[in-house]
Each structure stands twice: as structure tokens, then as C-alpha cells.
């Protein structure tokens, strides 16, 4: 059984048992300890997992974290646990105190269903106000499973996780902001749009009128994009010829088709994996991407657009990655995002050829 299957199994366990779980301790035993075990740690081995570890900064109050995941005698991840019905927004300050009192780089606030992963991106040893990753096991996405897998004992690499944590954090905040604006446009957003199409003074009456118009326009645009995407998916057939470097002037730059391109979260997760693979070879800002209707292109340098690889994720049952070898794209079938790591040497070689040319 692979990691994804374990996640689904735990999600089913939660759905079937949660109404019978009445205490925080029962939540730990039924949901959170199995989650830690799913990450490859032995919850009964104090060398790997310490329950009730002292996290008292002043060493007087006896404050303890629920679980500390250990590596080489030092904590690497803290778990603060609550009852499954608890609102986690009420408890992040408690985890902050434990975080600053330890040497761990990651803190997890959970009620056994929702898991919020924090680190110290803004200020060293001070836990950020917002998590860089939040998952709900009852509604977990494949891309989130791939991020969660990075915390598995077999794959745990602090640098690898931190290399994408910042982007994940800000993407999550932006997505929440966009979602909020779609559902209930703020007066600032409404005013911006109103001023661009309305010649008169944008007073309170006009602002109220345009609030509903902007909300409806957002909804209509999303419906249009989804309809176009569906039509393209129906019409698109599997490519029969290998692409060449000349195709770097792809359809994503075509004015008539640009609006038909929808960048998915899974494509961005694939981009972050490639970026993390290349973190010790090239500056992260040099690795960028362009999305097209039929594939997602990753390349070196935004101006010169030197190809690295292409992701074909539109067909969820038949994913592919094509890696540039200096002359052509070599195709590989993959079952899941994590399979990209199987071809990291080819990805590194693709970029190394550009570095060798520069030198």
C-alpha cells in the first residue's frame, strides 16, 4: 500500500469513528497517533516520538507539547493536538510558545482532521502567523499528499521542504484572498473595477450597484473558463509527434487561446518539485514556467526560455513528463507527482548543459 492509500485509509477511519470520539485524548489515540505512524515514525519509540515533551521557555510552568518528532536527539517537528471538534484558530498562540522554546523547524497544529504546518519563514525561531501547508484529511488533494509525503521519515529533508514552503504559504494566502473576493468583493476591489468602466464619480450608490455586478462577472468568467477548458479537453487528442525546441513559442502566448489555459495546482506542485531538485545547481529564480493548453513547460531563464521539461497532467489517468536532453524531449510515464524524483538526474543534466555553456 503506497502513501496515498494510507492517507485515504486514515480518512475513512476518521469518517467512521469521529462521532464516537468525545475527548482530546481519544482524538490523539484514534486519529493523530496513526497519522504520525503514517509518516513512518514509531509512536512507541521515545527515540523517535516523545509525548508530553517539555517546551517551557522559562522552565517554571511545566508546559509540554503533545508530541515531538525527534531526529539525532533533537526535535524536528512539534504536534499540538486538540479535540476533533475544536476550532484551530483559537489555539495557534499556544503552539507559538512551544515553537520558540524548542529547536524544531516545523510545528503542526491539528484536531486529527485538519493539519496546519508552520515554520519560521519571516523571523528565525519565531513561528509564522499563517501555515505554509494546511490539509483536511477528509478532503485531501493529490498535490497535498505529495507535500505531506515530504514529512515522511524516509524523505524528510529540511532544505527540500523549506525550498517550497515560502511559495506554498503565499500561494495559500493569495488563493484564500481570491476566494474571498469572488464570494464577497471588497469595496477596494469593486472601486478599482468600477473606475475602469464607469465614467462618473464612484460614490456609495454606484459602489453598491457595482458590488453585485463584479460578483456576477467573476462567476460568469469562471463558468466561461471551465466551459472552454472542457471543450478543449474533449477535442484534444494525444500528441503523435515529439515537440522540438522551436515550440517554445507555444500556444500560451497566442492571444486567441491564452484565456483557455488554466494552470492547475497539480501542475504548480510539479513545478515546485523540479525547482527543489535543481536547488543546488541553479539559482531558484532562474527556474520558471509557461503554461499551455496541452502541457506545462518548465525552463531556465524567463528571457531565453531554455527548456528543461514539460508536464502533461491534463489527463489525470495518464500523466507524462518530457525532459529536454539537448536535442529532443524524452518522454516518461508517471503515476503520481512523486515519480518526478525518479528522473532527477535527467532533469539536472538538462540544466547542467546550460551551465557548462555559460562557463
N, C-alpha and C positions, 0 to 999 in steps of 0.2 A: 504494500500500500504506500503510495507516494504522499508527499506533504499535503498536497491539495485534498486528497482523500481523508487525511487525518482532520483537516480543518472542517470538511463537510460532516464528518462523523461527530465531531465535537459540537457543531452547530445543531445537529439533530438531537444530540443529548440534551442541549440547553432547552430546545423547544419542548421536549417531552417531560423534563423534570422541573423546570423553573417554578411552576405554580406550587410545587411541593417544598420549595426551599424557603424557609421562614427566617433564617438568621444569617449574619455575615459569615460566621464560621462554617456553616453548611455551604454557603456560596464558594468559599475557598476550597473546601474538600471536593465538591461536586464539579466545579467549573474551572477554577483558577489553577489548582494543582495539576489537573490533566492538561491544561494549556501549557504550563511550564514543562511538563513531561513531553508534550508535543514538540517543544523546541529542543529536545534532546538532552535535557538536564534531569538528573536523578533527584527527585524531591526528598528522598530519604537519605541522601548522602550529604552530610554537613560540609564536605569539602566543596561541593558544587552549589548547594542551596542552603542558606541559613535562614530559618524562620525567626521572626522577632529579633532581628539584629539591632544592636544599639546604634541609634542615629541621633544622639543628643549632643548638640554642638557645645553646650556649656557643661555637660556631664553631671547635671544635677537633677533633671526632671525625669530621667529614665525613659525618654521617648524612643520608640522602636518601630522600625519598618517591618511590614508583614513578611516580605521575602526579599532576600538579597542573593542575586546570582553571582557566583564567585568564579574567578579565573586567576590562577597563580597567587592565591591568597588575598586577592583584592576584589572588592565588589565592582562589577561591571554594569549591573542593571538592578534597579530597585523596583519592587512591586508594592504599591499601596492599594489595598483591597477594600471594597465596600459591598454591601448587600446588593443583589442584582436589581432591586427597585430604586436604589439610591441615585439621585441626580449628581453626576460627577462634577458639575460646575460649582458645587458647594465645598469641594474637598481639595482643589489643586494647591491651595496655600499650605496645607499640611505636608504634601509631597515636596514642596519647595524647601521647607525647613530641613527635611531629611536629606534632600539632594545636596544642599550646601554643606551638610555635616559629613558627607562621605566623599570618596574618591570616584564614585561611579559617574560615567558619562551619559547614562540613559536612565530615565525614570519613567515608570509605567503606572498610570492611574487607571484602575479598572473596577467594574462591578461584575466581572465574569462574562459579560456580553459585549460591552464596549471597552476597547483598549486604546488609551491615549498614550503615545510615545513622545517623550520630551527629551531635549538635550540643552546644551548651553551655547547656542549659536551667537547670541547677542553679547553676552558677557561671560567670561570663563568662570565656571563653578557656580554660576547663578542660573537656575533653571528658567528657560524661556516661559513667557506668559501663555504662549499657544503651542500646541503639539505639532510636530512635523509630520506625524502619521496618526490617523485615527481610523480604527476599523470596528465594524459591528459584525460579530461572528454570524449573526442570523441573516446578514445581508452583505456578505463579503464578496468582493470582486476579484477576478483572477489577477489583476495588476496589484491589488493589495496583498494577495497571497505571496506574490513574488517578493514584495518588500518585506513582508513578515518573515519570509524564509531566511533573509539575511541575518536574523537574530538567532537562527538555529545554531546550536553548539558547533556543528560541523562546518558552518560557513561564516561564523562570526568574525568580522573584521571591522574594527572601529573606523579606520580610514575609509573603507568602502562605504559604510553606512553614512558617515558624515559628508562624504563627497556629494551625495544626493539629498541629504536631509534639508539643506537650505532651500533648494528648489522645490522640494515636496511641501515644505512649510508654507512658502509664499504662494505656491500654486493653490494649496488648500484654502488659504485666506482669500485669494482672488476669486476662486470658484464660489465660496460662500457669499462673497460680496456681490458677485454677478447674479447668483441665485436670488439673493435678497432684492436686488434691483429689479429683476424680472418679475418677482412676485409682488413687490410694492415699491415702485420707483420713488427714489428720494426727490425732494424739491430741487436739490442741486442738479441732479441728472435731468430732470424734467425741464429745468430752466435752460440747460445747455442745448437740448434738442429744440425747445420752443424758439429760442433766439435764432436758430438756423433756418427755420421755416416760416416764422411769423414776423411780419414787418412792424407791427405795433409794439407798444410797451407791454412787457410781460408783468402784469400786475397779478394780484391774488386770484382774481376771477379767471384770468387766462391760464394761470398756473394750475388751478383746479381742473379746468377743461382739458388741458394737455396731459395731466397726470393719467387719466383714463386712456387717452389716445396713445400715449407712449407705452403703457402696459399692453394694450391690444396689439400695437405694432410689434412689440417684442414677441408676443405669442404667435402672431401671423408669420413673422420671419422664421421662427423656429420650425413651424409647420411646413413652410416652403422648403427650407433646407432639408428636412427629413424626407419630404416627398421626392425632391431631386436626388437625394442620396439613394433612396430606394429604387428609383428608376434607373440610375446609373448601375447599381448593383445587379439589377435584373438583366441589363443589356451587356454588361461587361463579361467577356469570356476570358479564359486563361490565355496568357500571352504565349505565342508559339515561337517567337524569335527572341534571342538573347539581346538585351539592350546594350548599347555602346556608350562610351563617354560623351558622344555628341548629344545624347538625350538629356544632358544636364540642363538644357533649355526646355524643361518639362512643362507639362500642361498646367502646373500650379501657377505659372506666370502668364497664362493665357487669360486675357480679360474676360472672355466669354465663358470660361469654365472655372474661374477662380472661386466663385461662390459655391461650387459643387463640392469643394474639398472640405472635409470635416476631419480634423485631427482628433483621434481618439486618445483616451487616457492610456490605453494599452500601447499605442504607438509611442507616446511620450515615455512610458516606462521602459520600453525597448531602447529608446534614445539614451536614457539615463544609465542603463546597463552598459551600453557601448562606451559612453563617456567615462564610466568608472573603470572599465577595462583599460582605457587609454590614459588614465590619470597620471601615471608615472612616465609617460612617453612624450606627451604634448600638453601645452597649457590648455586647461579646460575650456577657456573662452574660444579657442580655435575650432572646437568641435561643435558643429551646428547642424541644422536640418532644414529641409524644404519638403512640404507635403504635396502629394499629387493625388489624382483620383484613384489610381490603381496601386500606388506604392508610396512609401515614406522613405525619403532619401536622407542619408546622413553623410556629411562630407567635412573636409578640412578647409577652413578659411572661407568666410562668407563672400569675399570678393572673387577669389579664384575658383571656388567651389570644386575642390579636388575630391573625387568620390572615395568614400570608404566602404559603405554598404547600403543596401536597400532592404526595407522590411515590407513584406506582403502579408498584412494582417486582416485584410477586408473579409477574407473567407476564414471564419473562426475555426473551421474544422480542417483547414489545410494551410497552415502558416508556413512561410518561407523566409529565408534570409539569403541575399545575394551579396557576396563580398568581392570587392574590386581587387584583382591581383596584378594590376599594372597594365593589363591588356583587355581584360574582359571581366564580367561579373560571374562568379562561380556560385551556383545555386545549392542550397542545403534546405532540406525539410526539417522543421522543428515542431514539436508537440506543444511546448509551453515556452514562456519567456525565458525561464532559467536556462533553457538549452542553448541560448546565445553564448553562454560561458564556455560551451564545448568548442567554440570556434574562435576563442580569444586570440590564439596565436596568429591565425589568418588575419584577424582584424588589426592586430598590432603590426604585422608585416605590411599591411596596406598603407598604414600611416608612416611606418619606418622608411618606406621608399621615398616619401616626400621629404622627410628629414635628411636622408642621405643626399638628396639632390640639393637641398639648401646648403648643406655643409661642403 
